């Protein structure tokens, strides 16, 4: 057992960062992610077969495995890609609510509805996140960082978040993730999800002391 733990430690953050992709490699990676999303949208997790992804993307199977060592890696990267698109969309149309908590609830419900439009794809990506082991940690961390960034953007803070606010954001992320799972498995309605998200987002207002809901700018 001792041998295994040292091995997994060695595989941790000590690895050098991978060099940035060339334009051609980036285009190939985009093509692979697009194919993965298309197949998952059609038939969920089981419909994403590495051989078919390679053929449809016009890459050799060995090349595909170099980019994504497993189907779980591929689908977690697909979720990363979908969240990036979502973040861009949300930045163009920020939430209209005044209250930071309500702004986050509104933003997360928009994200939820985007996933709801492609339930098979949502199911495949969430399943991949659930199956992800330590080898997929960097990709899972990126998904988590993106979700955090989406929430922090929606909060519209004047300065960096406090430790209490970051803790609230983590709890909101956990709730959002499990709400997604319970909805996908048919155990919760969208109405129930909305209530739960709105409830947990109140933590933001509780951890923002003395904030008179949107202070006027200092120049006012």
C-alpha positions as CSV (number, residue, x, y, z in Angstrom):
1,X,0.0,0.0,0.0
2,X,2.8,2.4,0.9
3,X,4.2,2.0,-2.6
4,X,0.8,3.1,-4.1
5,X,0.5,6.2,-1.9
6,X,4.0,7.4,-2.9
7,X,3.2,6.7,-6.5
8,X,0.0,8.7,-6.4
9,X,1.8,11.6,-4.6
10,X,4.4,11.6,-7.3
11,X,1.6,11.9,-9.9
12,X,0.3,15.0,-8.1
13,X,1.1,18.7,-8.8
14,X,4.8,18.0,-9.4
15,X,4.1,17.2,-13.1
16,X,5.2,20.0,-15.5
17,X,2.4,22.0,-17.1
18,X,1.7,20.7,-20.6
19,X,3.0,23.0,-23.3
20,X,0.4,25.2,-25.0
21,X,-1.2,23.6,-28.0
22,X,-0.4,24.7,-31.5
23,X,-3.2,26.2,-33.6
24,X,-3.6,22.9,-35.5
25,X,-3.7,20.9,-32.3
26,X,-6.2,23.4,-30.8
27,X,-8.4,23.0,-33.8
28,X,-8.2,19.2,-33.5
29,X,-9.1,19.4,-29.8
30,X,-12.1,21.6,-30.6
31,X,-13.2,19.1,-33.2
32,X,-13.0,16.2,-30.8
33,X,-14.9,18.1,-28.1
34,X,-17.6,19.0,-30.6
35,X,-18.0,15.4,-31.7
36,X,-18.1,14.2,-28.0
37,X,-20.9,16.8,-27.3
38,X,-22.8,15.7,-30.4
39,X,-22.7,12.0,-29.6
40,X,-23.5,12.6,-25.9
41,X,-26.5,14.8,-26.9
42,X,-27.8,11.9,-29.0
43,X,-27.5,9.0,-26.5
44,X,-25.8,10.1,-23.3
45,X,-22.8,8.5,-21.6
46,X,-23.0,5.2,-23.4
47,X,-23.2,6.8,-26.9
48,X,-19.7,8.3,-26.5
49,X,-17.4,5.5,-27.8
50,X,-13.8,6.5,-28.3
51,X,-13.5,4.7,-31.7
52,X,-16.5,6.6,-33.0
53,X,-15.3,9.9,-31.6
54,X,-11.9,9.4,-33.3
55,X,-13.6,8.5,-36.7
56,X,-16.0,11.4,-36.6
57,X,-13.3,13.8,-35.6
58,X,-11.0,12.6,-38.4
59,X,-8.2,11.6,-36.0
60,X,-6.4,8.3,-35.3
61,X,-7.5,6.5,-32.1
62,X,-4.0,6.8,-30.7
63,X,-4.1,10.5,-31.3
64,X,-7.4,10.8,-29.5
65,X,-6.0,8.9,-26.5
66,X,-3.0,11.3,-26.4
67,X,-5.5,14.2,-26.0
68,X,-7.9,12.4,-23.7
69,X,-6.6,9.2,-22.0
70,X,-10.2,8.0,-21.3
71,X,-13.8,8.6,-22.0
72,X,-14.2,10.2,-18.6
73,X,-11.3,12.6,-19.3
74,X,-13.1,13.5,-22.6
75,X,-16.5,14.1,-21.1
76,X,-15.1,16.1,-18.2
77,X,-13.2,18.3,-20.8
78,X,-16.5,18.6,-22.7
79,X,-18.2,19.9,-19.5
80,X,-15.3,22.4,-19.1
81,X,-15.9,23.5,-22.7
82,X,-19.6,23.9,-22.2
83,X,-19.1,25.9,-19.0
84,X,-16.7,28.2,-20.8
85,X,-19.3,28.9,-23.5
86,X,-21.9,29.5,-20.8
87,X,-19.6,31.9,-18.9
88,X,-19.1,33.9,-22.1
89,X,-22.9,34.1,-22.7
90,X,-23.5,35.1,-19.1
91,X,-20.9,37.8,-19.3
92,X,-22.6,39.3,-22.3
93,X,-26.0,39.2,-20.5
94,X,-25.3,39.7,-16.7
95,X,-28.1,39.0,-14.2
96,X,-30.6,41.8,-13.7
97,X,-31.3,41.2,-10.0
98,X,-30.0,43.8,-7.5
99,X,-29.2,41.4,-4.6
100,X,-26.0,39.4,-4.9
101,X,-27.7,36.2,-3.7
102,X,-30.6,36.6,-6.1
103,X,-28.1,37.4,-8.9
104,X,-26.3,34.1,-8.3
105,X,-29.6,32.2,-8.1
106,X,-30.7,33.7,-11.4
107,X,-27.4,32.9,-13.1
108,X,-27.4,29.2,-11.8
109,X,-30.9,28.7,-13.0
110,X,-29.9,30.0,-16.4
111,X,-27.1,27.5,-16.4
112,X,-29.5,24.8,-15.3
113,X,-31.9,25.6,-18.2
114,X,-29.1,25.5,-20.7
115,X,-28.2,22.0,-19.4
116,X,-31.9,21.1,-19.4
117,X,-32.1,21.7,-23.2
118,X,-29.6,18.9,-23.7
119,X,-30.5,16.3,-21.0
120,X,-28.5,13.4,-22.5
121,X,-25.4,15.6,-22.8
122,X,-25.9,16.9,-19.2
123,X,-26.3,13.3,-17.9
124,X,-23.1,12.2,-19.7
125,X,-21.1,15.1,-18.4
126,X,-22.4,14.7,-14.8
127,X,-21.8,11.0,-14.9
128,X,-18.2,11.5,-16.0
129,X,-17.7,13.9,-13.1
130,X,-19.0,11.3,-10.7
131,X,-16.8,8.6,-12.2
132,X,-13.7,10.8,-12.3
133,X,-10.8,9.4,-10.2
134,X,-7.6,11.1,-9.2
135,X,-6.1,10.9,-12.7
136,X,-8.8,13.3,-13.9
137,X,-8.2,15.8,-11.0
138,X,-6.8,18.6,-13.1
139,X,-9.8,18.6,-15.4
140,X,-12.3,18.3,-12.5
141,X,-10.5,21.2,-10.8
142,X,-10.9,23.3,-13.9
143,X,-14.7,22.6,-14.0
144,X,-14.8,23.6,-10.3
145,X,-12.8,26.8,-11.0
146,X,-15.1,27.7,-13.9
147,X,-18.2,27.2,-11.7
148,X,-16.7,29.4,-9.0
149,X,-15.8,32.1,-11.5
150,X,-19.4,32.1,-12.9
151,X,-20.8,32.5,-9.3
152,X,-18.3,35.2,-8.3
153,X,-19.0,37.1,-11.5
154,X,-22.7,37.0,-10.8
155,X,-22.1,38.3,-7.2
156,X,-20.6,41.5,-8.6
157,X,-18.3,42.1,-5.6
158,X,-16.4,45.4,-5.2
159,X,-13.3,43.6,-4.1
160,X,-11.9,40.0,-3.6
161,X,-14.2,37.6,-1.8
162,X,-13.7,36.9,1.9
163,X,-13.0,33.4,3.2
164,X,-16.6,33.2,4.4
165,X,-17.9,34.2,1.0
166,X,-15.7,31.5,-0.7
167,X,-17.1,29.0,1.7
168,X,-20.6,30.0,0.8
169,X,-19.7,29.7,-2.9
170,X,-18.4,26.1,-2.3
171,X,-21.6,25.1,-0.5
172,X,-23.6,26.6,-3.4
173,X,-21.5,24.6,-5.9
174,X,-22.2,21.4,-4.0
175,X,-25.9,22.1,-3.9
176,X,-26.0,22.9,-7.6
177,X,-24.1,19.8,-8.5
178,X,-26.4,17.5,-6.4
179,X,-29.5,19.3,-7.6
180,X,-28.3,18.5,-11.1
181,X,-27.9,14.8,-10.2
182,X,-31.3,14.5,-8.5
183,X,-33.0,16.2,-11.4
184,X,-31.2,14.0,-14.0
185,X,-32.3,10.9,-12.1
186,X,-35.9,12.1,-12.1
187,X,-36.0,12.6,-8.3
188,X,-36.5,16.4,-8.4
189,X,-38.6,18.7,-10.5
190,X,-37.2,22.0,-11.9
191,X,-39.5,23.8,-9.5
192,X,-37.8,22.0,-6.6
193,X,-34.3,22.7,-8.0
194,X,-35.2,26.4,-8.2
195,X,-36.4,26.5,-4.6
196,X,-33.2,24.8,-3.4
197,X,-30.9,27.0,-5.4
198,X,-32.7,30.2,-4.2
199,X,-32.5,28.9,-0.6
200,X,-28.7,28.1,-0.7
201,X,-27.9,31.4,-2.4
202,X,-29.1,33.3,0.7
203,X,-25.8,32.2,2.2
204,X,-24.2,34.9,0.0
205,X,-26.2,37.7,1.7
206,X,-25.5,36.1,5.2
207,X,-21.7,36.2,4.5
208,X,-21.7,39.7,3.1
209,X,-21.7,41.7,6.4
210,X,-23.1,45.2,6.4
211,X,-23.8,45.2,2.7
212,X,-26.7,47.5,2.1
213,X,-27.7,45.6,-1.1
214,X,-25.7,47.3,-3.9
215,X,-23.8,50.2,-2.4
216,X,-23.6,53.3,-4.5
217,X,-20.2,53.8,-6.2
218,X,-17.8,55.9,-4.0
219,X,-18.0,58.8,-6.4
220,X,-21.8,59.2,-5.7
